């Protein structure tokens, strides 16, 4: 049998190249092939394309090994074709990609996964590899009612010899592409335009990008903890930086506007409640109006383009998946549920689950704990005192301390109080974006005040944006700036690798994990329980039809319509 480490690393780079192939294909399909694009964007475009394909294809067939081999090979072939056409440019871009993803290899060594991995992350992804979609799967598991798009991407990585052991790859790719985008923005933090021999001008976007690089790699170093939440928050940081960068520029802002659709589409598909982040298109629209007073033309540009069409298709598939799984267009919003459908989750249960999610996020419940009178607890601000005591001083305070420590270190690296300082410039676009962040923070606190539901990225941006603007006001010597950049990036790499090595050592001691001989994470029978239950229902249903047995009991659980299996509530 092939060594598990070799299999993991081999597929890691093969899939990466295939993703780039699909990213380039997507650019060509959207008639953007002639523009110069950050290769990190191409990676996200590839994931975006794969995601749409995954949703569409699973309507007709399962993402089994045979299907996935063909799909990955096609992306790989298309990349090689593009490489031959534009060899020199691609080589330059691929060097940074190789460096970033080689560093991230250490995160591949995982034995213990996210707490929800066995509950629904693995079962749902595995289900996609075994079946084309069934209707009413929300009956089997609460997690099946709100499946994240990351499951659909991971299902494409179900490949021979590795099978389901590649189900963490998407999180690594999101982290890697985000790093590349932030490292190679239009205002490259390594290639700042020098104004004279001693001083040069640097934009606050450069500082914000660097802060975000440090943040995501130090705070989100553990891939197994990403789940369905942290990848979205990583993309939120990129999304806001791209917006601010465009609002700060004077030309060519249209190009990045198109990529914003991809970013917001991925964010919403990962967690549907991030739909609130569409609020950031308000400053974009205002900016476009300032540049061009023709409102109709601006709206046409935003809506009547290929990227918006693909965004619409993706959101449609997300809502469609919610609907076929639960009977609700947006779960758990009970007003969007159609109760007359045979597979619909009853509105009373939807309301109960909505209250449960709110109760959990407000520190009113845990696997072994629940407050008295939960309905009263979640009303108004009754929960705040308990939340502060049991959640804020347990998790939020530790996160704040880490955030403050990072900010102080960053400040000391770039600030020389003895040097001259320019007037701090804060334009109206920054104020609007920052106001949107504050509004979203209030929404987060009132409805779902858990860090995993957007808190990490919100608080990071609220601190990093004013800090970056303040540091921008200081004149910085070229040598000092370049030296500081190199040291901070090096320290980030060391901390990322060091924390992962420490994690691996702990897993070796605690679980007898052998990363170099048995690299794959632990999978138990419990991971397959839902698929087994589905198969059992279906098998007994068909057996019943082929015999003279009384099928009434099974027909209450399953029916077939238009060739699709429907699990009845």
C-alpha positions as CSV (number, residue, x, y, z in Angstrom):
1,X,0.0,0.0,0.0
2,X,1.2,3.5,-0.8
3,X,2.5,5.6,2.0
4,X,-0.3,7.9,3.4
5,X,2.1,10.9,3.6
6,X,3.0,10.5,-0.1
7,X,-0.6,10.2,-1.1
8,X,-1.6,13.3,0.9
9,X,1.2,15.5,-0.5
10,X,0.8,14.2,-4.0
11,X,-2.9,14.9,-4.2
12,X,-2.3,18.3,-2.4
13,X,-0.3,19.7,-5.3
14,X,-2.2,17.9,-8.0
15,X,-5.5,19.3,-6.8
16,X,-3.9,22.7,-6.3
17,X,-2.8,22.8,-10.0
18,X,-6.2,21.6,-11.1
19,X,-7.9,24.4,-9.2
20,X,-5.7,26.9,-11.0
21,X,-6.7,25.3,-14.3
22,X,-10.4,25.8,-13.5
23,X,-9.7,29.3,-12.3
24,X,-8.2,30.2,-15.7
25,X,-11.1,28.4,-17.4
26,X,-13.5,30.5,-15.4
27,X,-11.7,33.7,-16.5
28,X,-11.9,32.6,-20.1
29,X,-15.6,31.8,-19.8
30,X,-16.3,35.3,-18.3
31,X,-14.2,36.9,-21.1
32,X,-11.6,38.2,-18.7
33,X,-8.6,36.3,-20.1
34,X,-6.7,39.3,-21.2
35,X,-6.5,41.1,-17.8
36,X,-3.6,40.7,-15.4
37,X,-4.9,38.8,-12.4
38,X,-3.3,38.0,-9.0
39,X,-2.8,34.3,-9.0
40,X,-4.5,34.1,-5.6
41,X,-7.6,35.4,-7.2
42,X,-7.3,32.7,-9.9
43,X,-7.2,30.1,-7.1
44,X,-10.4,31.5,-5.6
45,X,-12.0,31.6,-9.0
46,X,-11.1,28.0,-9.4
47,X,-12.8,27.1,-6.1
48,X,-15.8,29.2,-7.1
49,X,-16.1,27.4,-10.5
50,X,-15.7,23.9,-8.8
51,X,-18.4,24.9,-6.2
52,X,-21.0,25.8,-8.9
53,X,-20.1,22.6,-10.8
54,X,-20.4,20.5,-7.6
55,X,-23.9,21.8,-6.8
56,X,-25.1,21.3,-10.4
57,X,-23.5,17.9,-11.0
58,X,-24.8,16.4,-7.8
59,X,-28.3,16.8,-9.0
60,X,-27.6,14.1,-11.6
61,X,-24.9,11.9,-10.1
62,X,-22.7,11.2,-7.1
63,X,-19.2,12.5,-6.8
64,X,-17.6,9.1,-6.8
65,X,-14.0,8.3,-7.4
66,X,-14.4,7.7,-11.2
67,X,-16.2,11.1,-11.7
68,X,-13.6,13.0,-9.6
69,X,-10.6,11.5,-11.3
70,X,-11.9,12.8,-14.7
71,X,-12.7,16.2,-13.2
72,X,-9.3,16.7,-11.6
73,X,-7.5,15.5,-14.7
74,X,-9.4,17.9,-16.9
75,X,-8.5,20.9,-14.7
76,X,-4.9,19.7,-14.6
77,X,-4.8,19.4,-18.4
78,X,-6.3,22.8,-18.9
79,X,-3.6,24.3,-16.6
80,X,-0.8,22.7,-18.6
81,X,-2.4,24.1,-21.7
82,X,-2.4,27.6,-20.3
83,X,1.2,27.1,-19.0
84,X,2.4,26.3,-22.5
85,X,0.7,29.4,-23.9
86,X,2.0,31.9,-21.2
87,X,4.9,30.1,-19.7
88,X,7.1,33.0,-18.4
89,X,4.3,34.9,-16.6
90,X,2.8,31.7,-15.0
91,X,6.3,30.7,-13.8
92,X,6.7,33.9,-11.9
93,X,3.3,33.6,-10.3
94,X,3.8,29.9,-9.4
95,X,6.9,30.5,-7.4
96,X,5.1,32.3,-4.7
97,X,2.3,29.7,-4.8
98,X,4.8,26.9,-4.3
99,X,6.4,28.7,-1.4
100,X,3.1,29.5,0.4
101,X,1.6,26.0,0.0
102,X,4.8,24.3,0.9
103,X,4.8,26.1,4.2
104,X,1.2,25.1,4.7
105,X,2.0,21.4,4.3
106,X,2.6,21.1,8.0
107,X,-1.2,21.8,8.6
108,X,-2.0,18.6,6.6
109,X,-1.0,16.4,9.6
110,X,-4.3,16.1,11.4
111,X,-5.5,13.3,13.7
112,X,-8.3,15.0,15.7
113,X,-10.8,17.0,13.7
114,X,-13.4,19.7,14.5
115,X,-16.0,18.7,17.1
116,X,-18.7,18.9,14.4
117,X,-16.7,16.9,11.9
118,X,-18.1,13.5,12.8
119,X,-21.5,15.0,13.5
120,X,-22.3,16.4,10.1
121,X,-19.2,17.8,8.2
122,X,-17.9,14.3,7.3
123,X,-21.4,12.6,6.9
124,X,-22.7,15.3,4.5
125,X,-19.6,15.4,2.4
126,X,-19.4,11.6,2.3
127,X,-23.1,11.5,1.3
128,X,-22.3,13.6,-1.7
129,X,-19.8,11.1,-2.9
130,X,-22.2,8.2,-2.6
131,X,-25.5,9.6,-3.9
132,X,-26.9,12.2,-6.2
133,X,-29.1,14.4,-4.1
134,X,-32.0,13.1,-2.1
135,X,-34.9,15.2,-1.0
136,X,-35.6,15.7,2.7
137,X,-32.2,14.8,4.1
138,X,-32.7,17.3,6.9
139,X,-34.7,14.7,8.7
140,X,-31.6,12.8,9.6
141,X,-29.4,15.5,11.1
142,X,-29.6,19.1,12.1
143,X,-26.4,19.8,10.3
144,X,-27.9,18.5,7.0
145,X,-30.4,21.3,7.1
146,X,-27.7,24.0,6.6
147,X,-24.9,22.4,4.6
148,X,-21.9,24.6,3.9
149,X,-20.6,24.9,0.4
150,X,-17.2,23.7,1.7
151,X,-18.8,20.2,1.8
152,X,-19.5,20.4,-1.9
153,X,-16.0,21.4,-2.8
154,X,-14.5,18.7,-0.6
155,X,-16.7,16.0,-2.2
156,X,-14.8,16.6,-5.5
157,X,-11.6,15.6,-3.6
158,X,-12.8,12.0,-3.0
159,X,-10.1,10.2,-4.9
160,X,-8.5,6.7,-5.0
161,X,-6.2,5.6,-2.2
162,X,-7.1,8.6,-0.1
163,X,-10.9,8.6,-0.5
164,X,-12.4,10.7,2.4
165,X,-9.1,11.7,3.9
166,X,-8.9,14.8,1.8
167,X,-12.0,16.4,3.2
168,X,-9.9,19.1,5.0
169,X,-8.2,20.3,1.8
170,X,-10.6,23.2,1.0
171,X,-9.8,25.0,4.3
172,X,-6.1,24.9,3.4
173,X,-6.7,26.2,-0.1
174,X,-8.8,29.1,1.2
175,X,-6.0,30.0,3.6
176,X,-3.3,29.7,1.0
177,X,-5.1,31.7,-1.7
178,X,-5.9,34.5,0.8
179,X,-2.2,34.7,1.8
180,X,-1.2,35.1,-1.9
181,X,-3.8,37.7,-2.6
182,X,-2.7,39.8,0.4
183,X,1.0,39.4,-0.5
184,X,0.5,40.3,-4.1
185,X,-2.1,43.1,-4.2
186,X,-1.9,45.9,-6.7
187,X,0.0,47.8,-3.9
188,X,2.4,45.0,-3.3
189,X,3.7,45.2,0.3
190,X,7.1,44.1,-1.1
191,X,7.2,46.5,-4.0
192,X,6.2,49.9,-2.7
193,X,6.7,52.9,-5.0
194,X,9.7,54.8,-3.7
195,X,9.3,58.6,-3.7
196,X,13.0,59.4,-2.9
197,X,16.2,57.7,-1.6
198,X,15.3,58.0,2.0
199,X,11.5,58.1,2.3
200,X,8.8,56.5,0.4
201,X,5.0,56.6,0.5
202,X,3.1,53.6,1.7
203,X,-0.7,53.3,1.8
204,X,-2.6,52.1,4.9
205,X,-3.8,49.2,2.7
206,X,-0.3,47.8,2.8
207,X,-0.2,47.8,6.5
208,X,-3.8,46.3,6.7
209,X,-2.8,43.5,4.3
210,X,0.3,42.7,6.3
211,X,-1.7,42.7,9.6
212,X,-4.2,40.4,8.1
213,X,-1.5,38.0,6.8
214,X,-0.1,37.8,10.3
215,X,-3.5,37.4,11.9
216,X,-4.9,34.6,9.8
217,X,-1.8,32.5,10.0
218,X,-1.3,32.9,13.8
219,X,-4.9,32.8,14.9
220,X,-6.2,30.3,12.3
221,X,-3.2,28.0,12.2
222,X,-5.2,24.9,13.1
223,X,-6.9,23.7,10.0
224,X,-9.0,21.1,11.8
225,X,-10.7,23.9,13.7
226,X,-11.7,25.8,10.6
227,X,-14.9,23.9,10.2
228,X,-17.4,25.9,8.1
229,X,-16.7,29.2,9.9
230,X,-13.1,30.3,9.7
231,X,-12.6,30.0,5.9
232,X,-15.5,32.5,5.5
233,X,-13.9,34.9,8.0
234,X,-10.6,34.7,6.2
235,X,-12.3,35.7,3.0
236,X,-14.2,38.5,4.8
237,X,-10.8,40.1,5.7
238,X,-9.8,39.8,2.0
239,X,-13.1,41.1,0.9
240,X,-13.0,44.3,3.0
241,X,-9.3,44.9,2.0
242,X,-10.3,44.6,-1.7
243,X,-13.2,47.1,-1.1
244,X,-11.0,49.6,0.7
245,X,-8.3,49.2,-1.9
246,X,-10.7,50.0,-4.7
247,X,-12.2,52.9,-2.8
248,X,-8.7,54.2,-2.3
249,X,-7.7,54.0,-6.0
250,X,-8.4,56.4,-8.7
251,X,-8.6,54.1,-11.7
252,X,-9.2,50.5,-12.8
253,X,-11.6,49.9,-9.9
254,X,-13.9,48.0,-12.1
255,X,-11.7,44.9,-12.3
256,X,-11.7,44.2,-8.6
257,X,-15.4,44.9,-8.4
258,X,-15.9,41.9,-10.5
259,X,-13.9,39.7,-8.2
260,X,-15.9,41.0,-5.2
261,X,-18.8,39.0,-6.5
262,X,-16.7,35.9,-6.2
263,X,-15.6,36.7,-2.7
264,X,-19.0,37.6,-1.4
265,X,-20.5,34.5,-3.2
266,X,-18.0,32.2,-1.5
267,X,-18.6,33.9,1.9
268,X,-22.4,33.6,1.7
269,X,-22.3,30.0,0.5
270,X,-20.0,29.0,3.4
271,X,-22.4,30.5,5.9
272,X,-25.7,31.9,4.7
273,X,-26.1,34.5,7.5
274,X,-23.2,36.3,6.0
275,X,-25.7,37.7,3.5
276,X,-25.7,40.7,5.8
277,X,-22.3,41.6,4.4
278,X,-23.9,42.7,1.2
279,X,-24.1,46.0,3.1
280,X,-20.6,46.7,1.9
281,X,-21.9,47.3,-1.6
282,X,-23.3,50.6,-0.3
283,X,-20.0,52.4,-0.2
284,X,-19.1,50.8,-3.6
285,X,-22.3,52.2,-5.2
286,X,-21.6,55.6,-3.6
287,X,-18.0,55.5,-4.9
288,X,-19.2,54.7,-8.4
289,X,-21.8,57.5,-8.2
290,X,-19.0,59.9,-7.3
291,X,-17.0,58.8,-10.3
292,X,-19.9,58.6,-12.6
293,X,-23.2,60.4,-11.9
294,X,-25.1,58.1,-14.2
295,X,-26.9,55.8,-11.7
296,X,-28.5,53.6,-14.4
297,X,-25.1,53.0,-16.1
298,X,-23.5,52.1,-12.8
299,X,-26.2,49.6,-11.9
300,X,-26.0,48.1,-15.4
301,X,-22.3,47.6,-15.0
302,X,-22.8,45.9,-11.6
303,X,-25.7,43.6,-12.7
304,X,-25.3,43.0,-16.4
305,X,-22.1,41.1,-16.4
306,X,-21.0,37.5,-16.4
307,X,-19.6,37.5,-12.9
308,X,-23.0,38.7,-11.4
309,X,-24.7,35.9,-13.4
310,X,-22.4,33.3,-11.8
311,X,-23.0,34.9,-8.3
312,X,-26.8,34.6,-8.9
313,X,-26.4,30.9,-9.9
314,X,-24.4,30.1,-6.8
315,X,-26.8,31.8,-4.4
316,X,-29.7,30.0,-6.2
317,X,-28.0,26.6,-5.6
318,X,-27.4,27.5,-2.0
319,X,-31.1,28.3,-1.4
320,X,-32.2,25.4,-3.6
321,X,-30.1,23.0,-1.3
322,X,-31.8,24.5,1.8
323,X,-35.2,24.0,0.2
324,X,-34.8,20.3,-0.9
325,X,-33.3,19.4,2.5
326,X,-35.8,21.2,4.7
327,X,-38.7,22.6,2.8
328,X,-37.4,26.1,3.8
329,X,-35.9,28.6,1.4
330,X,-33.7,30.0,4.2
331,X,-33.3,27.7,7.2
332,X,-34.0,28.3,10.1
333,X,-36.3,31.3,9.1
334,X,-39.7,29.8,9.7
335,X,-41.5,32.4,7.5
336,X,-39.7,30.9,4.4
337,X,-40.8,27.3,5.1
338,X,-43.6,25.5,3.1
339,X,-45.2,23.2,5.5
340,X,-47.5,21.4,3.0
341,X,-44.5,19.6,1.4
342,X,-44.0,16.0,2.5
343,X,-40.4,16.5,3.5
344,X,-40.8,19.9,5.2
345,X,-39.5,20.5,8.7
346,X,-42.5,21.7,10.8
347,X,-42.4,25.4,11.5
348,X,-42.6,24.7,15.2
349,X,-39.4,22.7,15.0
350,X,-37.8,25.3,12.8
351,X,-38.6,28.0,15.5
352,X,-37.3,25.7,18.2
353,X,-34.0,25.2,16.4
354,X,-33.7,28.9,15.7
355,X,-34.1,29.5,19.4
356,X,-31.6,26.8,20.1
357,X,-28.9,28.3,17.8
358,X,-29.5,31.7,19.5
359,X,-29.4,30.1,22.9
360,X,-26.1,28.4,22.2
361,X,-24.4,31.5,20.8
362,X,-25.5,33.5,23.8
363,X,-23.9,31.1,26.2
364,X,-27.2,29.7,27.4
365,X,-26.5,26.1,26.4
366,X,-23.8,23.6,25.8
367,X,-23.7,19.8,25.4
368,X,-23.9,19.4,29.1
369,X,-25.6,22.6,30.2
370,X,-28.8,24.6,29.6
371,X,-30.2,27.6,31.4
372,X,-33.6,27.7,33.0
373,X,-36.4,29.3,31.0
374,X,-34.4,29.5,27.7
375,X,-37.1,31.5,25.9
376,X,-37.0,34.2,28.5
377,X,-33.2,34.1,28.6
378,X,-32.7,35.0,24.9
379,X,-35.2,37.9,25.0
380,X,-33.9,41.4,24.9
381,X,-30.5,41.6,26.8
382,X,-31.4,39.1,29.6
383,X,-28.5,36.9,28.5
384,X,-25.7,39.6,28.6
385,X,-24.6,39.0,32.2
386,X,-24.3,35.2,31.8
387,X,-22.6,35.7,28.4
388,X,-20.0,38.0,29.9
389,X,-19.3,35.6,32.7
390,X,-19.2,32.3,30.8
391,X,-18.2,33.3,27.3
392,X,-16.5,36.8,27.2
393,X,-14.1,36.0,30.1
394,X,-13.5,32.5,28.7
395,X,-12.9,33.1,25.0
396,X,-13.5,36.7,23.9
397,X,-11.1,38.2,26.4
398,X,-8.3,35.8,25.4
399,X,-8.9,36.7,21.8
400,X,-8.8,40.5,22.6
401,X,-5.5,40.1,24.5
402,X,-4.0,38.3,21.5
403,X,-5.3,41.0,19.2
404,X,-3.9,43.8,21.3
405,X,-0.6,42.1,21.7
406,X,-0.3,41.7,17.9
407,X,-1.2,45.3,17.4
408,X,1.4,46.6,19.9
409,X,4.1,44.5,18.3
410,X,3.2,45.7,14.8
411,X,3.0,49.3,16.0
412,X,6.5,49.1,17.5
413,X,8.0,47.6,14.3
414,X,7.0,50.6,12.2
415,X,6.7,53.6,14.4
416,X,9.5,55.9,15.3
417,X,8.0,58.7,17.5
418,X,11.1,60.8,17.0
419,X,10.4,61.1,13.2
420,X,8.0,63.5,11.6
421,X,4.4,62.6,11.3
422,X,2.0,63.7,8.6
423,X,-1.6,64.6,9.1
424,X,-3.9,61.6,9.4
425,X,-6.1,61.3,6.3
426,X,-9.5,59.6,6.7
427,X,-11.7,59.9,3.6
428,X,-15.5,59.5,3.6
429,X,-15.3,56.0,2.0
430,X,-13.3,54.7,5.0
431,X,-15.9,56.2,7.4
432,X,-18.7,54.5,5.5
433,X,-17.0,51.1,5.5
434,X,-16.1,51.4,9.1
435,X,-19.7,52.3,9.9
436,X,-20.8,49.2,8.1
437,X,-18.4,47.2,10.3
438,X,-19.9,48.7,13.5
439,X,-23.4,48.0,12.3
440,X,-22.5,44.4,11.6
441,X,-20.8,44.1,15.0
442,X,-24.1,45.2,16.7
443,X,-26.0,42.7,14.6
444,X,-23.5,40.0,15.6
445,X,-23.7,40.9,19.3
446,X,-27.5,41.0,19.3
447,X,-28.2,37.9,17.4
448,X,-25.3,35.4,17.5
449,X,-22.4,36.7,19.7
450,X,-20.0,33.8,19.2
451,X,-16.6,34.4,17.7
452,X,-17.0,31.7,15.2
453,X,-20.0,33.5,13.7
454,X,-18.0,36.4,12.4
455,X,-16.6,37.9,15.6
456,X,-12.9,37.1,14.8
457,X,-12.9,39.1,11.5
458,X,-15.1,41.9,12.8
459,X,-13.0,42.7,15.8
460,X,-9.8,42.3,13.9
461,X,-10.9,44.8,11.2
462,X,-12.2,47.3,13.8
463,X,-8.7,47.3,15.4
464,X,-6.5,46.9,12.3
465,X,-8.1,49.7,10.1
466,X,-7.5,52.6,12.5
467,X,-4.1,51.2,13.4
468,X,-3.1,51.0,9.8
469,X,-4.3,54.5,9.1
470,X,-2.4,55.9,12.1
471,X,0.9,54.1,11.1
472,X,0.5,55.4,7.5
473,X,0.9,59.0,8.9
474,X,4.5,58.3,9.8
475,X,7.4,58.7,7.4
476,X,9.3,55.4,7.2
477,X,12.8,54.8,6.0
478,X,13.1,52.3,3.1
479,X,15.6,50.0,4.8
480,X,13.6,49.9,8.1
481,X,10.4,49.2,6.3
482,X,11.8,46.4,4.2
483,X,13.6,44.9,7.2
484,X,10.4,45.0,9.3
485,X,8.4,43.3,6.5
486,X,10.9,40.5,6.2
487,X,11.2,40.0,10.0
488,X,7.4,40.0,10.5
489,X,6.7,37.5,7.7
490,X,9.5,35.3,8.9
491,X,8.2,35.4,12.5
492,X,4.7,34.6,11.2
493,X,6.0,31.5,9.3
494,X,8.0,30.4,12.4
495,X,4.9,30.8,14.7
496,X,2.6,29.0,12.2
497,X,5.0,26.1,11.8
498,X,5.9,26.0,15.5
499,X,2.3,25.9,16.7
500,X,1.4,23.2,14.2
501,X,4.5,21.1,15.3
502,X,3.4,21.5,18.9
503,X,-0.1,20.5,18.0
504,X,1.2,17.4,16.1
505,X,3.4,16.4,19.1
506,X,0.4,16.7,21.5
507,X,-1.6,14.4,19.2
508,X,1.2,12.0,18.9
509,X,1.4,11.7,22.7
510,X,-2.3,11.8,23.4
511,X,-3.6,9.6,20.5
512,X,-0.5,7.7,19.5
513,X,-0.6,9.5,16.2
514,X,2.1,8.5,13.6
515,X,2.2,11.4,11.1
516,X,4.9,9.9,8.8
517,X,3.5,6.4,8.5
518,X,-0.2,6.8,9.2
519,X,-0.8,10.4,8.2
520,X,-4.6,10.2,7.8
521,X,-6.9,11.5,10.4
522,X,-9.0,9.2,12.6
523,X,-12.3,7.9,11.1
524,X,-14.7,5.8,13.2
525,X,-17.9,3.9,12.4
526,X,-19.9,6.8,13.8
527,X,-18.8,8.9,10.8
528,X,-20.9,6.7,8.5
529,X,-24.0,6.4,10.7
530,X,-26.2,8.7,8.6
531,X,-25.2,7.2,5.3
532,X,-25.9,3.8,6.8
533,X,-29.3,4.9,8.0
534,X,-30.2,6.4,4.6
535,X,-29.1,3.2,2.8
536,X,-31.1,1.1,5.3
537,X,-34.3,3.1,4.7
538,X,-33.9,2.9,0.9
539,X,-33.0,-0.8,0.8
540,X,-35.9,-1.8,3.0
541,X,-38.3,0.3,0.9
542,X,-37.2,-1.4,-2.4
543,X,-37.3,-4.9,-0.7
544,X,-40.8,-4.2,0.5
545,X,-41.9,-3.3,-3.1
546,X,-40.5,-6.6,-4.4
547,X,-42.4,-8.7,-1.9
548,X,-45.9,-9.2,-0.6
549,X,-45.0,-7.5,2.7
550,X,-47.1,-4.7,4.0
551,X,-45.3,-1.6,2.8
552,X,-47.4,1.0,4.7
553,X,-44.7,1.6,7.3
554,X,-42.0,2.2,4.8
555,X,-44.2,4.3,2.5
556,X,-44.6,6.7,5.4
557,X,-40.9,7.3,5.4
558,X,-40.0,7.3,1.8
559,X,-41.6,8.0,-1.6
560,X,-40.1,8.3,-5.1
561,X,-41.2,11.1,-7.4
562,X,-39.6,12.1,-10.7
563,X,-36.9,9.5,-10.0
564,X,-35.9,11.2,-6.8
565,X,-36.0,9.7,-3.3
566,X,-37.9,11.8,-0.9
567,X,-37.5,11.2,2.9
568,X,-40.8,12.1,4.5
569,X,-41.0,13.9,7.7
